[in-house]
Amino acid sequence: MAPGTTAGHTRSWAVPRVDLRILIGIGLVTVALAGGLTLANSLRITDPFVVAARTIPAGHVIQASDLAVGEARLEGSLGALAFAGSDLASIVGQTAGRPIHEGALVLRPDLGAGPVLGPDDVAVTVAMSADAVFGNLRRGDQVAVMATSEPGRPQSQTGTLLERATVYHVAFDASRVTIGGRGGSEEDGRITNVTLVVPRTEAEAVTHALVNGRLTLLPVAPAEVAQ
C-alpha cells in the first residue's frame, strides 16, 4: 500500500485559493501604468514654432536675428495663430504691431498690417519736422517725396525726388500733452520720423537728399485709384 493512502481512499491535493482582491489590484496597477506611459508619450509630441529670440518692441521691423524656432505642443486656436517653424522667413520684414517678449510665441495678431519690403526695395527713415509732413500720416499711405537743397538760402531749390513712395512705419512723440489735459498717445503725438519703402535704385539719391537737404512728404492718392 502506497504511503499516504488508506484502503479504499486516495489522497486529494488542495488547490490554493487566490484572493480576488489581489487580482483586481494587479489589474488596476497594470491599467494605470499603461495609461501613464501613453500620456507621457503624448506629452513628448511637439512641433516647431517661431518664437522671439529677444524682446521685439511695437513698431519694430522684424529681422531674422529677432526670431528663433522652438518646440511646443499647442492645441486649439493657439495652434492656428502660431507660425510653424517653416514660416520663419515669411515673418522677416513685417512690423510688430505690439510688443513680443523674448521666448514668447510669435502669433499672427502680433504683426501689424501694411506693406512688406520686396526684394528690390529698401526702407529709409526720414526725420520729420512738424511742418514737413501730414499729421495724420499712417502706415500704408503713399506720398510724394520733395527734396529742398540748401534750405533757408537764396539759392535754395525744391524738386520732386520721388513721385510715389509707401509709408512703412510712422514714429510718434507720445510725450506731448494735448488740449484738455489728456496724456499723449501714439494717435495724439507729433510725428518724429517716417520710414519709407523706396526702390533700391533710388536709395542713394534719397540718402543724399536726406543728408544734404530737407525732405517734405506730400500725401498722394493710392496708385490703384490715381488719376
ABEGO torsion letter per residue (X at the ends): XBBGBBBGBBBBBBBBBBBAAAAAAAAAAAAAAAAAAAAAAAAABBBBBBBBABBBBBGBBBBAAABBBBBBBBBEAAAAABBBAAAAAAABGBBBABBBBBGBBBBAAABBBEBBBBAABBBBBBBBBAAABBAABBBGBBBBBBBBBGBGBAABBBBBABABBBBABBBBBAABBBBGGBBBBAAABBBABBBBBBBAAAAAAAAAAAAABBBBBBBBBBAAABX
